Amino acid sequence: MNPTVWLLVVFLTFLFLYWKRLWLAFRERRRFTHMINQLPGPMGLPLVGSALNFSPDTEKCTYQMELYFRTYTEDIDSSGIMRVWIGPKPLVFIYKPETAKVILESQTLITKPGEYGILERWLGTGLLTSTGEKWHTRRKMLTPTFHFSILNNFMKVFNRQANTLIENLDRHAADGYPFDFYKVIKALALDVICEAAMGMNIGAQRGQNTTTYRRCGKCASSASCGCAHRGYGRSWRGGCPDDAQTTTAVTWRYKRFIRDVIADRKAKYQAAKQRGSEKKAATEEKKRLAFLDLLLDLQYETGRLNDEDIREEVDTFMFEGHDTVSSSMGFFVFSMSQRLHLQEKVYEEMLEIFGNDEERDVTSEDISQMKYLEQCIREVMRLLPTVPIIGRIISEDTNIGGYMVPKNTTAMIAPFAVQRDKRFYHNPDAFDPDHFTPERVKQRNPFAYIPFSAGPRNCIGQKI
């Protein structure tokens, strides 16, 4: 065959295949757009959609999103699903328990959307960000390490760190000057999570290891902010505290610190095994081991975790435990500080449990008796969930709320809207711990309260 003819045939073949690929992509996009536009929601402008309606500032955007939700959730008979175009990308928001249940209960709709990708810079593909077979395997492997009988033995850590908190608060009270309470509880949360996760007391509450404290805080803030602004692109990162270069440097140093801790702990673990004391340690002390020790046990017993896998899970544990816990405590103190009558009820409950013995340590049995305090905590997490959005990729065409949602759609479940459903909360916008009396909880749709998500991808550490 003439070389020119041969080249022409090859060129035309590639051109045809490329054209066919473009045509299939166009047809799929047209199908996707047609299906997604059947869902209720504002159409927006060409190319930009509704993006111009939202500020790049995180605080302002939060109020704007709340206004959008209220516009569509006022109708009790609405479907509980809303479509919003952000540029060329549609987001499907879920704001009713029945529609949230379809996604959260699914064993197949477990993939997190691209907005979570920013977390992978820090966490890798640990339990929070992984999907598919890796997630299923890791979840099954890690679930026993969060059994209540093991978590119960962290009470010594909780009591010790709580006593340090009391000392700090007493000192601030004696000074008589205003202080930032959130900084105090962030240090408490970091001390607790570091000791529970890695078996080391970094002394954040006492002003020790300030470099580690700052790095952890910066990583958490940058990761959370990055998720919030991921959809806007680089130029709309108005609320983020650091640029990408600074964030990368801090994250790298923090990861190096965690790897050093793991290497040190692993060396001690292996030395103990060489001395033949591992069986005794496993039987007599396993319940008080740190999360890292339990991961090293899994590495030794199953051979299915390498050092980087362990680093991913320790970082995930640190991120989810530090940032969310400190935020919840801050919201709780803020909410209760405005309601002295509720404080009095909680105080009376504490008197019934402890009497005049204020010095003794708190036990798990004591906690089980703190019914009204638990109601107050749940009400805080209902009105002010630390995770305002739960994202999923719809991996197959799925009927949600009476609408067929096309595959590859990004769905965003909004706990702050789900948990204000008028059908399940008699006064949804008011702070009322009676929303969580045993009788009302029993009568309520379980998916009307999802601060820890629900279904197979619920928070593995929610009992902590």
C-alpha positions as CSV (number, residue, x, y, z in Angstrom):
1,M,0.0,0.0,0.0
2,N,1.2,3.5,-0.9
3,P,2.6,5.1,2.3
4,T,0.5,8.2,1.7
5,V,-2.7,6.2,1.4
6,W,-1.7,4.2,4.5
7,L,-1.1,7.4,6.6
8,L,-4.4,8.8,5.3
9,V,-6.3,5.6,6.4
10,V,-4.7,5.8,9.8
11,F,-5.5,9.5,10.2
12,L,-9.1,9.0,9.1
13,T,-9.5,6.1,11.5
14,F,-8.2,8.1,14.4
15,L,-10.4,11.0,13.4
16,F,-13.4,8.8,13.2
17,L,-12.7,7.3,16.6
18,Y,-12.1,10.7,18.1
19,W,-15.3,12.0,16.6
20,K,-17.2,9.0,17.9
21,R,-15.9,9.6,21.3
22,L,-16.9,13.2,21.2
23,W,-20.4,12.3,20.0
24,L,-20.9,9.7,22.7
25,A,-19.7,12.2,25.3
26,F,-22.0,14.9,23.9
27,R,-24.9,12.5,23.9
28,E,-24.2,11.4,27.5
29,R,-23.9,15.0,28.6
30,R,-27.2,15.9,26.9
31,R,-28.9,12.9,28.6
32,F,-27.4,13.9,31.9
33,T,-28.4,17.6,31.6
34,H,-32.0,16.7,30.5
35,M,-32.4,14.4,33.5
36,I,-30.8,16.7,36.1
37,N,-33.0,19.6,34.9
38,Q,-36.1,17.6,35.8
39,L,-35.2,18.1,39.4
40,P,-36.6,21.2,41.2
41,G,-34.3,24.1,41.7
42,P,-33.2,27.4,40.2
43,M,-32.0,27.3,36.6
44,G,-29.4,30.0,36.9
45,L,-27.5,31.7,34.1
46,P,-25.7,30.1,31.2
47,L,-22.2,28.9,31.9
48,V,-22.1,30.2,35.5
49,G,-25.4,28.7,36.8
50,S,-26.2,30.0,40.3
51,A,-22.6,30.6,41.3
52,L,-22.9,34.4,41.3
53,N,-25.6,34.0,44.0
54,F,-23.0,32.7,46.5
55,S,-20.2,34.6,48.1
56,P,-16.7,33.1,48.2
57,D,-16.6,34.2,51.8
58,T,-17.5,31.1,53.9
59,E,-19.6,32.8,56.5
60,K,-21.7,34.7,53.9
61,C,-22.0,31.7,51.7
62,T,-23.4,29.7,54.7
63,Y,-26.3,32.2,55.2
64,Q,-27.0,32.3,51.5
65,M,-27.2,28.5,51.3
66,E,-29.5,28.5,54.3
67,L,-31.8,31.0,52.5
68,Y,-31.9,28.7,49.5
69,F,-32.8,25.7,51.6
70,R,-35.5,27.6,53.4
71,T,-37.0,28.6,50.1
72,Y,-37.5,25.0,49.1
73,T,-38.1,23.4,52.5
74,E,-41.0,25.6,53.6
75,D,-43.3,23.2,51.7
76,I,-43.7,20.1,53.9
77,D,-44.9,18.1,50.9
78,S,-41.8,18.9,48.8
79,S,-39.7,16.1,47.5
80,G,-36.7,16.8,49.7
81,I,-34.3,17.2,46.8
82,M,-33.0,20.4,45.1
83,R,-30.7,21.0,42.1
84,V,-28.3,23.9,41.9
85,W,-26.0,24.6,39.0
86,I,-22.5,25.9,40.1
87,G,-20.9,26.8,36.8
88,P,-21.1,23.8,34.5
89,K,-21.6,21.4,37.4
90,P,-24.9,20.6,39.0
91,L,-25.1,19.8,42.8
92,V,-28.1,17.9,44.1
93,F,-28.9,18.8,47.7
94,I,-30.8,16.5,49.9
95,Y,-32.7,18.0,52.8
96,K,-35.3,15.5,54.0
97,P,-34.9,12.2,56.0
98,E,-36.7,10.0,53.5
99,T,-34.5,11.1,50.6
100,A,-31.3,11.1,52.7
101,K,-32.1,7.5,53.7
102,V,-32.0,6.3,50.0
103,I,-28.3,7.4,49.8
104,L,-27.1,6.8,53.3
105,E,-28.5,3.2,53.5
106,S,-27.1,2.2,50.1
107,Q,-24.3,-0.3,50.0
108,T,-23.2,1.0,46.5
109,L,-23.5,4.8,46.8
110,I,-20.5,5.1,49.0
111,T,-18.0,7.1,46.8
112,K,-17.1,10.6,48.1
113,P,-17.1,13.4,45.5
114,G,-14.1,15.4,44.3
115,E,-14.6,18.0,47.0
116,Y,-13.1,15.6,49.4
117,G,-9.9,15.3,47.3
118,I,-8.3,18.2,49.1
119,L,-8.3,16.0,52.2
120,E,-6.1,13.4,50.5
121,R,-3.1,15.8,50.6
122,W,-3.1,15.3,54.3
123,L,-5.0,12.1,55.0
124,G,-4.2,10.0,51.9
125,T,-6.9,7.4,51.2
126,G,-7.8,6.5,54.7
127,L,-11.2,5.5,56.0
128,L,-12.7,9.0,55.4
129,T,-11.6,9.4,51.8
130,S,-11.2,5.9,50.4
131,T,-13.9,4.0,48.5
132,G,-14.7,0.6,46.9
133,E,-12.9,-2.5,48.1
134,K,-10.2,-0.6,50.0
135,W,-12.9,1.1,52.1
136,H,-14.9,-2.1,52.7
137,T,-11.7,-3.9,53.8
138,R,-10.4,-1.1,56.0
139,R,-13.8,-0.5,57.6
140,K,-14.2,-4.2,58.5
141,M,-10.7,-4.3,59.9
142,L,-11.0,-1.1,62.0
143,T,-14.5,-1.5,63.4
144,P,-13.3,-3.8,66.4
145,T,-10.8,-1.2,67.5
146,F,-13.7,1.2,68.2
147,H,-15.7,-1.3,70.3
148,F,-17.2,0.3,73.4
149,S,-15.3,-2.1,75.7
150,I,-12.0,-0.7,74.4
151,L,-13.1,2.9,74.2
152,N,-14.3,2.6,77.8
153,N,-10.7,2.3,78.9
154,F,-9.8,5.7,77.6
155,M,-11.6,7.1,80.6
156,K,-8.3,7.7,82.4
157,V,-7.1,9.8,79.5
158,F,-10.3,11.8,79.5
159,N,-10.3,12.4,83.3
160,R,-6.6,13.4,83.3
161,Q,-7.0,15.9,80.5
162,A,-10.3,17.2,81.9
163,N,-8.5,18.0,85.2
164,T,-5.9,20.0,83.4
165,L,-8.7,21.9,81.7
166,I,-10.3,22.7,85.1
167,E,-6.9,24.0,86.3
168,N,-6.6,26.3,83.3
169,L,-10.2,27.6,83.7
170,D,-9.6,28.2,87.4
171,R,-6.5,30.2,86.5
172,H,-8.3,32.3,83.9
173,A,-11.2,32.9,86.4
174,A,-8.7,34.1,89.0
175,D,-7.1,36.5,86.5
176,G,-10.4,38.2,85.9
177,Y,-9.6,39.0,82.3
178,P,-11.6,37.9,79.2
179,F,-10.0,35.0,77.3
180,D,-10.7,33.0,74.1
181,F,-12.4,29.8,75.4
182,Y,-12.2,28.2,72.0
183,K,-8.4,28.1,72.1
184,V,-8.6,26.4,75.5
185,I,-10.9,23.6,74.3
186,K,-8.9,23.2,71.1
187,A,-5.9,22.4,73.2
188,L,-7.9,20.0,75.3
189,A,-9.2,18.2,72.2
190,L,-5.7,17.9,70.8
191,D,-4.3,16.5,74.0
192,V,-7.1,13.9,74.3
193,I,-6.9,12.8,70.6
194,C,-3.1,12.6,70.6
195,E,-3.0,10.5,73.7
196,A,-5.9,8.3,72.5
197,A,-4.5,8.0,68.9
198,M,-0.8,7.8,69.5
199,G,-0.3,7.2,73.2
200,M,1.6,10.4,73.7
201,N,0.8,13.5,75.8
202,I,1.9,16.5,73.8
203,G,0.9,18.9,76.6
204,A,-0.9,21.4,74.4
205,Q,-3.0,22.6,77.4
206,R,0.2,23.4,79.3
207,G,1.7,25.3,76.4
208,Q,4.1,22.5,75.4
209,N,4.8,21.3,71.8
210,T,3.3,24.5,70.4
211,T,4.8,23.7,67.0
212,T,2.9,20.4,66.7
213,Y,-0.3,22.2,68.0
214,R,0.0,24.9,65.4
215,R,0.7,22.5,62.5
216,C,-2.3,20.3,63.4
217,G,-4.6,23.3,63.6
218,K,-3.3,24.7,60.3
219,C,-3.7,21.3,58.6
220,A,-7.3,21.0,59.9
221,S,-8.3,24.6,59.0
222,S,-6.8,24.4,55.5
223,A,-8.3,21.1,54.8
224,S,-11.8,22.2,55.9
225,C,-11.6,25.5,54.1
226,G,-10.2,23.8,51.0
227,C,-13.3,21.5,50.9
228,A,-15.6,24.4,51.2
229,H,-14.0,26.3,48.4
230,R,-13.0,23.5,46.1
231,G,-15.9,24.1,43.7
232,Y,-15.0,27.8,43.2
233,G,-11.5,27.3,42.0
234,R,-8.2,28.9,43.0
235,S,-9.4,32.5,42.6
236,W,-12.3,32.2,44.9
237,R,-10.5,31.0,48.0
238,G,-11.3,34.2,49.9
239,G,-11.9,32.6,53.3
240,C,-8.8,30.3,53.4
241,P,-6.1,31.2,55.9
242,D,-3.1,30.1,53.9
243,D,-2.0,29.8,50.3
244,A,-1.3,26.4,48.7
245,Q,2.5,26.6,49.1
246,T,2.2,27.3,52.9
247,T,-0.4,24.6,53.4
248,T,1.7,22.1,51.5
249,A,4.8,22.9,53.6
250,V,2.9,22.6,56.9
251,T,1.2,19.4,55.8
252,W,4.6,17.9,54.8
253,R,6.1,18.7,58.2
254,Y,3.1,17.4,60.1
255,K,3.2,14.1,58.1
256,R,6.9,13.8,58.9
257,F,6.1,14.2,62.6
258,I,3.5,11.5,62.5
259,R,5.8,9.1,60.5
260,D,8.5,9.6,63.2
261,V,6.0,8.8,65.9
262,I,4.8,5.7,64.1
263,A,8.4,4.6,63.6
264,D,9.3,5.1,67.2
265,R,6.2,3.3,68.4
266,K,6.8,0.5,66.0
267,A,10.4,0.0,67.2
268,K,9.2,-0.3,70.8
269,Y,6.5,-2.7,69.7
270,Q,8.9,-4.9,67.9
271,A,11.4,-4.8,70.8
272,A,8.6,-6.0,73.1
273,K,7.9,-8.9,70.8
274,Q,11.5,-9.9,70.8
275,R,11.4,-10.0,74.6
276,G,8.5,-12.3,74.3
277,S,6.1,-10.0,76.2
278,E,3.6,-9.3,73.5
279,K,1.1,-11.9,74.5
280,K,1.0,-10.7,78.1
281,A,0.6,-7.1,76.8
282,A,-2.1,-8.1,74.5
283,T,-4.2,-9.9,77.1
284,E,-3.6,-7.7,80.1
285,E,-3.3,-4.2,78.7
286,K,-4.9,-4.2,75.2
287,K,-7.9,-2.3,76.4
288,R,-5.8,0.7,77.3
289,L,-3.6,0.7,74.2
290,A,-3.6,3.7,71.9
291,F,-5.2,3.6,68.5
292,L,-1.8,3.4,67.0
293,D,-0.9,0.3,69.0
294,L,-4.1,-1.4,67.8
295,L,-3.1,-0.7,64.2
296,L,0.3,-2.2,64.8
297,D,-1.4,-5.2,66.2
298,L,-3.4,-5.5,63.0
299,Q,-0.3,-5.0,60.9
300,Y,1.5,-7.8,62.8
301,E,-1.5,-10.2,62.9
302,T,-2.9,-9.7,59.3
303,G,0.0,-8.3,57.3
304,R,-2.6,-6.2,55.4
305,L,-1.4,-2.8,56.7
306,N,1.9,-1.1,55.8
307,D,3.3,1.9,57.5
308,E,1.7,4.3,55.1
309,D,-1.7,2.7,55.7
310,I,-1.2,3.2,59.4
311,R,-0.2,6.8,58.9
312,E,-3.4,7.5,56.9
313,E,-5.6,6.1,59.6
314,V,-3.8,7.9,62.4
315,D,-4.1,11.2,60.5
316,T,-7.8,10.5,59.8
317,F,-8.4,9.8,63.4
318,M,-6.6,13.0,64.4
319,F,-8.4,15.1,61.9
320,E,-11.9,13.8,62.6
321,G,-11.3,13.7,66.4
322,H,-9.6,17.1,66.9
323,D,-11.5,19.5,64.6
324,T,-15.0,18.2,65.1
325,V,-14.8,17.6,68.8
326,S,-13.4,21.1,69.6
327,S,-16.1,22.7,67.4
328,S,-18.8,20.7,69.1
329,M,-17.6,21.7,72.5
330,G,-17.4,25.4,71.4
331,F,-21.0,25.3,70.1
332,F,-22.1,23.6,73.3
333,V,-20.6,26.2,75.6
334,F,-21.9,29.0,73.4
335,S,-25.4,27.6,73.4
336,M,-25.6,26.8,77.1
337,S,-24.1,30.1,78.1
338,Q,-27.2,31.9,76.9
339,R,-29.6,29.6,78.7
340,L,-29.0,29.7,82.5
341,H,-32.2,27.7,83.2
342,L,-30.8,24.7,81.2
343,Q,-27.4,25.1,82.9
344,E,-29.2,24.7,86.3
345,K,-30.9,21.5,85.1
346,V,-27.6,20.0,84.1
347,Y,-26.0,21.1,87.4
348,E,-28.8,19.5,89.4
349,E,-28.3,16.3,87.4
350,M,-24.6,16.4,88.2
351,L,-25.4,16.8,91.9
352,E,-27.6,13.7,91.8
353,I,-24.7,11.7,90.3
354,F,-21.7,13.0,92.3
355,G,-23.2,14.4,95.4
356,N,-20.5,16.3,97.3
357,D,-17.7,14.2,95.9
358,E,-16.4,16.6,93.3
359,E,-12.9,15.3,93.2
360,R,-13.5,11.7,92.1
361,D,-13.0,10.6,88.5
362,V,-15.9,10.3,86.1
363,T,-16.7,6.7,85.1
364,S,-18.6,5.3,82.1
365,E,-21.4,4.5,84.5
366,D,-21.7,8.1,85.5
367,I,-21.9,9.1,81.9
368,S,-24.7,6.7,81.2
369,Q,-26.7,8.6,83.9
370,M,-26.3,12.0,82.4
371,K,-29.5,11.9,80.5
372,Y,-30.3,15.6,80.4
373,L,-26.8,16.6,79.5
374,E,-26.9,14.2,76.6
375,Q,-30.2,15.7,75.4
376,C,-28.5,19.2,75.5
377,I,-25.5,17.9,73.6
378,R,-27.7,16.3,70.9
379,E,-29.7,19.4,70.5
380,V,-26.5,21.4,70.0
381,M,-25.4,18.9,67.3
382,R,-28.9,19.1,65.7
383,L,-28.8,22.9,65.3
384,L,-25.1,23.3,64.8
385,P,-23.7,20.1,63.2
386,T,-19.9,20.2,62.8
387,V,-20.2,18.5,59.4
388,P,-22.8,20.6,57.5
389,I,-22.6,18.6,54.3
390,I,-22.2,14.9,53.6
391,G,-21.2,14.3,49.9
392,R,-21.8,11.2,47.7
393,I,-21.4,10.4,44.1
394,I,-24.5,8.8,42.5
395,S,-22.7,5.9,40.8
396,E,-25.8,4.7,38.9
397,D,-29.2,6.2,37.9
398,T,-31.1,6.3,41.1
399,N,-34.7,7.2,42.1
400,I,-34.5,9.7,44.9
401,G,-37.5,11.6,46.1
402,G,-39.5,10.6,43.1
403,Y,-36.9,11.9,40.6
404,M,-34.5,9.9,38.6
405,V,-31.0,11.2,39.4
406,P,-28.5,10.4,36.7
407,K,-25.2,8.6,37.4
408,N,-22.1,10.7,38.1
409,T,-24.2,13.3,39.9
410,T,-22.7,14.9,43.1
411,A,-25.3,14.7,45.9
412,M,-24.9,16.8,49.0
413,I,-26.9,15.7,52.1
414,A,-27.4,18.7,54.4
415,P,-27.8,17.7,58.0
416,F,-28.5,21.2,59.1
417,A,-31.6,21.2,56.9
418,V,-32.5,17.5,57.5
419,Q,-32.4,18.1,61.3
420,R,-34.8,21.1,61.1
421,D,-37.7,19.2,59.5
422,K,-40.9,20.5,61.0
423,R,-42.6,17.1,60.9
424,F,-40.1,15.7,63.4
425,Y,-39.2,18.7,65.5
426,H,-42.1,20.8,67.0
427,N,-39.9,23.9,67.2
428,P,-37.1,23.3,64.6
429,D,-35.3,26.6,64.9
430,A,-35.4,26.8,68.7
431,F,-32.9,25.3,71.2
432,D,-35.0,22.7,73.0
433,P,-33.4,19.6,74.6
434,D,-36.9,18.1,75.0
435,H,-36.6,17.3,71.3
436,F,-34.5,14.3,72.5
437,T,-36.7,12.8,75.3
438,P,-36.8,9.0,74.9
439,E,-40.5,9.2,73.8
440,R,-39.8,11.7,71.0
441,V,-36.7,9.9,69.8
442,K,-38.6,6.6,69.5
443,Q,-41.3,8.2,67.4
444,R,-38.9,10.0,65.0
445,N,-37.5,8.9,61.7
446,P,-33.9,7.8,62.6
447,F,-32.6,9.7,59.5
448,A,-34.0,13.0,60.9
449,Y,-30.9,13.2,63.1
450,I,-27.6,12.5,61.3
451,P,-24.7,14.5,62.8
452,F,-22.5,11.4,62.4
453,S,-24.0,10.5,59.1
454,A,-25.8,7.1,59.0
455,G,-25.7,3.7,57.2
456,P,-22.5,1.9,56.3
457,R,-20.4,5.0,56.1
458,N,-21.4,6.5,59.4
459,C,-18.7,7.9,61.7
460,I,-16.8,4.9,63.1
461,G,-15.8,6.9,66.2
462,Q,-19.1,8.5,67.1
463,K,-19.2,6.7,70.5
464,I,-16.1,8.6,71.6
